[in-house]
Amino acid sequence: MRNEIKRYKNNKELDLEKIINEYSGYVYTIIKNMAKEYLSDEDVEEIISDTFFILWKNTKKLEDDKLLSPYIAGITKNLVKEKCRVINIDFDISNYENIIQDNIKIDMICEQREKISILEKTVKQLKEDDILIFNLYYYSSMKISEISKVLNISDFNVKMKLYRIRNKIKKEFSKGGYSDDK
């Protein structure tokens, strides 16, 4: 049996309850095929109810001998496209927020690179034994007592050299515009 529009009319009015019962699954399938996971359950429900409301509102424009499913499909597809268009605008705005956050991250990364560059230049200007102490302490995570044993110097001497190295680095950072607290 063909699902012509006249089958769903009573005294020139649509039997909306019958249409909803028979076509809700069809409308849901169209929405899910078009929009997949991009729409929330609330959006899907809204589109389903809007589809039947628009169909009911346009009852007088429907031709009795035509099939109902193409009308319903057309209304549903237009509503899904409209909802996706609106959501895309929202996505665009959030993308701009992400770009702003990314610019802040880029500034931080640039600042860190500049600090690393200052640190590398300063360390390269140190004496060889100071570079060794600096590397053993900061990069090899050796304790002061371990460094003193390896280099055969006193703990006090290692502490003093690390103190002087830190002061040189702080001085170079302040020349570069960076204070002690950064």
C-alpha positions as CSV (number, residue, x, y, z in Angstrom):
1,M,0.0,0.0,0.0
2,R,1.3,3.4,-1.0
3,N,1.6,6.0,1.6
4,E,-0.1,8.8,-0.2
5,I,-1.0,12.0,1.6
6,K,-4.8,11.4,1.2
7,R,-4.4,8.3,3.4
8,Y,-3.4,10.5,6.3
9,K,-6.2,13.1,5.9
10,N,-9.6,13.3,7.7
11,N,-11.9,16.1,6.6
12,K,-8.9,17.9,4.9
13,E,-6.9,17.8,8.2
14,L,-3.8,15.7,8.7
15,D,-4.0,12.8,11.2
16,L,-0.8,14.0,12.8
17,E,-0.9,11.2,15.5
18,K,-0.9,8.5,12.8
19,I,1.9,10.3,10.9
20,I,4.0,10.7,14.0
21,N,3.6,7.0,14.9
22,E,4.5,5.8,11.4
23,Y,7.3,8.3,10.5
24,S,9.2,9.1,13.8
25,G,11.7,6.3,13.1
26,Y,12.1,7.5,9.5
27,V,12.8,11.1,10.6
28,Y,15.2,9.9,13.3
29,T,17.1,7.8,10.8
30,I,17.5,10.7,8.4
31,I,18.8,12.9,11.2
32,K,21.3,10.4,12.4
33,N,22.5,9.6,8.8
34,M,23.0,13.3,8.1
35,A,24.4,14.6,11.4
36,K,25.9,11.5,13.0
37,E,27.2,12.4,16.5
38,Y,27.2,16.2,15.9
39,L,23.7,16.7,17.3
40,S,22.7,16.2,20.9
41,D,19.7,14.1,21.8
42,E,17.8,17.4,22.5
43,D,18.6,18.7,19.1
44,V,17.4,15.5,17.5
45,E,14.1,15.6,19.5
46,E,13.7,19.3,18.5
47,I,14.1,18.5,14.8
48,I,11.7,15.6,15.0
49,S,9.0,17.7,16.6
50,D,9.7,20.7,14.2
51,T,9.4,18.3,11.2
52,F,5.9,17.3,12.2
53,F,4.9,20.8,13.2
54,I,6.0,22.2,9.8
55,L,4.2,19.4,8.0
56,W,1.0,20.1,9.9
57,K,1.4,23.9,9.3
58,N,1.6,23.3,5.5
59,T,-1.3,20.8,5.3
60,K,-3.1,22.9,2.7
61,K,-0.1,23.0,0.4
62,L,0.2,19.1,0.3
63,E,-1.1,17.3,-2.8
64,D,-3.3,14.4,-1.9
65,D,-2.0,12.0,-4.6
66,K,1.7,12.5,-3.7
67,L,3.7,10.4,-1.3
68,L,4.2,11.7,2.2
69,S,7.8,10.4,2.8
70,P,9.5,12.9,0.3
71,Y,7.8,15.8,2.1
72,I,8.9,14.6,5.5
73,A,12.4,13.8,4.2
74,G,12.7,17.3,2.7
75,I,11.6,19.1,5.8
76,T,13.8,17.0,8.0
77,K,16.9,17.5,5.8
78,N,16.4,21.3,5.7
79,L,16.0,21.4,9.5
80,V,19.2,19.3,10.0
81,K,21.1,21.6,7.6
82,E,19.9,24.6,9.5
83,K,20.8,23.2,12.9
84,C,24.3,22.2,11.6
85,R,24.8,25.6,10.2
86,V,24.0,27.2,13.5
87,I,26.3,24.7,15.3
88,N,29.1,25.4,12.9
89,I,28.9,29.1,13.8
90,D,29.4,28.1,17.4
91,F,32.3,25.8,16.5
92,D,33.9,28.7,14.7
93,I,33.7,30.9,17.7
94,S,35.2,28.2,20.0
95,N,38.0,27.7,17.4
96,Y,38.8,31.4,17.7
97,E,39.0,31.0,21.5
98,N,41.4,28.1,21.0
99,I,43.5,30.3,18.7
100,I,43.7,33.0,21.3
101,Q,44.7,30.4,23.9
102,D,47.3,29.0,21.5
103,N,48.7,32.5,20.9
104,I,49.3,32.8,24.7
105,K,51.0,29.4,24.7
106,I,53.1,30.5,21.7
107,D,54.2,33.5,23.7
108,M,55.1,31.3,26.6
109,I,57.0,28.9,24.4
110,C,58.9,31.8,22.8
111,E,59.8,33.2,26.2
112,Q,61.0,29.7,27.3
113,R,63.2,29.4,24.2
114,E,64.7,32.8,24.8
115,K,65.5,31.8,28.4
116,I,67.1,28.6,27.2
117,S,69.1,30.5,24.7
118,I,70.4,32.8,27.5
119,L,71.1,29.9,29.7
120,E,73.1,28.0,27.0
121,K,75.1,31.1,26.1
122,T,75.9,31.8,29.8
123,V,76.9,28.2,30.4
124,K,79.2,28.1,27.3
125,Q,81.1,31.1,28.7
126,L,81.9,29.3,32.0
127,K,85.1,27.5,32.7
128,E,85.3,23.8,31.9
129,D,85.1,22.6,35.5
130,D,82.2,25.0,36.2
131,I,80.3,23.6,33.2
132,L,81.0,20.1,34.5
133,I,79.7,20.9,37.9
134,F,76.6,22.6,36.4
135,N,75.8,19.6,34.2
136,L,76.4,17.1,37.0
137,Y,74.2,19.0,39.4
138,Y,71.3,20.1,37.1
139,Y,71.3,17.5,34.3
140,S,72.6,14.4,36.0
141,S,70.9,15.2,39.3
142,M,73.9,14.4,41.3
143,K,74.1,15.5,44.9
144,I,76.8,18.0,46.0
145,S,78.6,15.3,48.0
146,E,78.7,13.0,44.9
147,I,80.1,15.8,42.7
148,S,82.7,16.6,45.3
149,K,83.8,12.9,45.3
150,V,83.9,12.7,41.5
151,L,85.9,15.9,41.1
152,N,87.9,15.4,44.3
153,I,87.1,18.8,45.7
154,S,85.3,19.9,48.9
155,D,81.5,20.1,49.2
156,F,82.0,23.8,50.1
157,N,83.9,24.4,46.9
158,V,81.1,22.7,44.8
159,K,78.4,24.9,46.7
160,M,80.4,28.1,46.0
161,K,80.8,27.3,42.3
162,L,77.1,26.5,42.0
163,Y,76.3,29.8,43.8
164,R,78.5,31.8,41.4
165,I,77.1,30.0,38.3
166,R,73.5,30.8,39.5
167,N,74.4,34.4,40.0
168,K,75.9,34.7,36.5
169,I,72.8,33.1,35.0
170,K,70.5,35.5,37.0
171,K,72.6,38.4,35.9
172,E,72.2,37.4,32.2
173,F,68.5,36.8,32.7
174,S,68.1,40.3,34.1
175,K,70.0,41.7,31.1
176,G,67.5,39.9,28.9
177,G,64.6,41.5,30.8
178,Y,63.7,38.6,33.0
179,S,63.5,39.0,36.8
180,D,64.5,36.5,39.4
181,D,60.9,35.3,40.0
182,K,60.5,34.0,36.4
